Structure formats: C-alpha cells, structure tokens
Amino acid sequence: MTASGQMSTRANAVITVRKYEPAPYEEPAEGPVLTRIHVEESFSGDISGDGVVEFLQAARADGSASFVGIERVSGTVAGRDGTFLLQDAGTVQDNIVSGDWFVIPGSGTGKLAGLRGAGGFRANLGE
C-alpha cells in the first residue's frame, strides 16, 4: 500500500522494437542534430500489448543523445485491459540507452482508468 492507501504493484516487461523510423528535421553545421523518431513496439510480461511513440532527440557528434517522448500503450496490466500514455525522458551514453517514464495522469482508458505509475528502462543501443 502507498501512503494514500492505494495498492502498489511492480510490473516487469520486455520491450521488443518492431519499427524504428528516425527523421532528422534540423542538421546544423555545428551542434546537435534534431531528429523525430517514430517507434512501434511490443510489451510482454506483466505488461502485455503494443506501444506507439514519437520521440524528439538531440544527438551529439560523439554518439550521445538526449530524448523525450510520449507513448500510447494498448494492452493489459495486471489482468486489466485498456490504454494509457507514458511520458519518457532519457539519454544515450556509451552505447547504453536509458530513461525514465511515468503514466500521464488521467490518460488511462477501459479497466486501466486511474492507472498511475513510474518506471524506467535500460538497454544496449540497438537492442
């Protein structure tokens, strides 16, 4: 239970990227390249379903980057089905992609209405 009396559950999932479509929209002679990245992915585990996300990324010449995004997840969490939105923020550093996300308040639908939560992810670049 949380301080507010709500049940708290930890969920783990494997994310499989099915589509990754980067589209640079500003490539200055100096400074980071700005790119919009469309991603479609699948979740399996405690979260099961599909996600569609748009990222905005600033990539530096050394391969490091910072990104933000909003993702709609459609599927099941703890046996309840519906959709919800995740707000992501993260970095790419030394070929490691890592980030944090939270469920956007009020974004849950169906049996996921009222869903709240936060989490994160970490993976080798390209995995």
C-alpha positions as CSV (number, residue, x, y, z in Angstrom):
1,M,0.0,0.0,0.0
2,T,1.1,3.5,-0.7
3,A,0.8,6.4,1.8
4,S,-2.6,7.2,0.1
5,G,-3.9,3.7,0.7
6,Q,-3.6,2.7,-2.9
7,M,-2.2,-0.7,-3.8
8,S,1.3,-0.6,-5.3
9,T,2.5,-3.3,-7.7
10,R,5.8,-3.7,-9.5
11,A,5.5,-4.8,-13.2
12,N,8.3,-6.0,-15.4
13,A,8.1,-6.3,-19.1
14,V,10.4,-7.0,-22.1
15,I,10.0,-4.4,-24.9
16,T,10.6,-5.5,-28.5
17,V,11.0,-2.7,-31.1
18,R,9.1,-3.6,-34.3
19,K,9.6,-0.3,-36.1
20,Y,12.2,2.4,-35.7
21,E,11.9,5.3,-38.2
22,P,14.2,8.3,-37.5
23,A,13.6,11.5,-39.5
24,P,16.1,14.4,-38.9
25,Y,14.5,17.8,-39.0
26,E,17.4,20.0,-38.3
27,E,21.1,19.2,-39.1
28,P,23.2,22.3,-38.3
29,A,26.8,22.6,-39.4
30,E,27.7,22.7,-35.6
31,G,25.8,21.4,-32.7
32,P,23.4,18.5,-32.1
33,V,21.2,17.1,-34.8
34,L,17.5,17.2,-34.0
35,T,15.5,14.1,-35.0
36,R,11.9,12.9,-34.7
37,I,11.8,9.1,-34.2
38,H,8.6,7.0,-34.8
39,V,8.7,3.8,-32.8
40,E,6.3,0.9,-32.7
41,E,7.0,-1.8,-30.1
42,S,5.5,-4.8,-28.2
43,F,5.5,-5.4,-24.5
44,S,5.5,-8.9,-23.0
45,G,5.4,-9.9,-19.3
46,D,3.5,-8.1,-16.6
47,I,2.6,-5.5,-19.2
48,S,1.3,-7.1,-22.4
49,G,0.4,-5.2,-25.5
50,D,1.6,-2.7,-28.1
51,G,3.0,0.8,-27.9
52,V,3.3,3.6,-30.4
53,V,5.7,6.5,-29.5
54,E,7.1,9.7,-31.0
55,F,10.5,10.7,-29.7
56,L,12.3,14.0,-30.2
57,Q,16.1,13.5,-29.9
58,A,19.1,15.8,-29.8
59,A,22.1,13.8,-30.9
60,R,25.7,15.0,-30.5
61,A,28.7,14.2,-32.7
62,D,30.2,11.8,-30.1
63,G,27.1,9.5,-30.4
64,S,25.5,10.6,-27.1
65,A,21.9,11.9,-27.2
66,S,19.0,13.1,-25.1
67,F,15.4,12.4,-25.9
68,V,11.8,12.9,-24.8
69,G,8.6,11.1,-26.0
70,I,5.0,10.3,-25.4
71,E,3.8,6.7,-26.0
72,R,0.3,5.2,-26.1
73,V,0.3,1.6,-24.7
74,S,-2.7,-0.6,-25.6
75,G,-2.9,-3.8,-23.7
76,T,-3.1,-5.5,-20.3
77,V,-1.6,-4.6,-17.0
78,A,-2.2,-7.0,-14.0
79,G,-5.1,-8.6,-15.9
80,R,-6.8,-5.3,-16.7
81,D,-7.1,-4.1,-20.3
82,G,-7.2,-0.7,-21.8
83,T,-4.8,2.0,-22.9
84,F,-2.6,4.6,-21.2
85,L,0.1,7.2,-22.1
86,L,3.7,7.2,-20.9
87,Q,5.9,10.3,-20.9
88,D,9.5,9.3,-21.5
89,A,12.8,11.1,-21.0
90,G,16.3,9.6,-21.4
91,T,19.8,9.5,-22.7
92,V,22.1,7.6,-25.0
93,Q,25.6,7.4,-23.5
94,D,28.4,4.9,-24.2
95,N,26.0,2.8,-26.4
96,I,23.6,2.4,-23.4
97,V,20.0,3.7,-23.8
98,S,18.4,4.5,-20.5
99,G,15.3,6.5,-19.5
100,D,12.6,7.1,-17.0
101,W,8.8,7.4,-17.7
102,F,5.6,8.0,-15.9
103,V,2.0,7.3,-16.6
104,I,0.4,10.6,-17.7
105,P,-2.4,11.3,-15.1
106,G,-5.9,10.8,-16.5
107,S,-4.7,9.0,-19.6
108,G,-5.9,5.5,-18.7
109,T,-8.9,4.0,-20.5
110,G,-11.1,0.9,-20.0
111,K,-10.1,-1.1,-17.0
112,L,-6.8,1.0,-16.8
113,A,-8.7,4.2,-16.0
114,G,-7.0,5.8,-13.0
115,L,-3.7,4.0,-13.6
116,R,-0.7,5.7,-12.1
117,G,2.9,4.7,-12.1
118,A,6.5,5.4,-12.9
119,G,9.4,3.3,-14.1
120,G,12.3,3.1,-16.4
121,F,14.3,1.2,-18.9
122,R,17.9,0.4,-19.8
123,A,19.3,-1.4,-22.9
124,N,22.3,-1.7,-25.2
125,L,21.9,0.6,-28.2
126,G,20.1,-1.3,-31.0
127,E,18.6,-4.0,-28.7
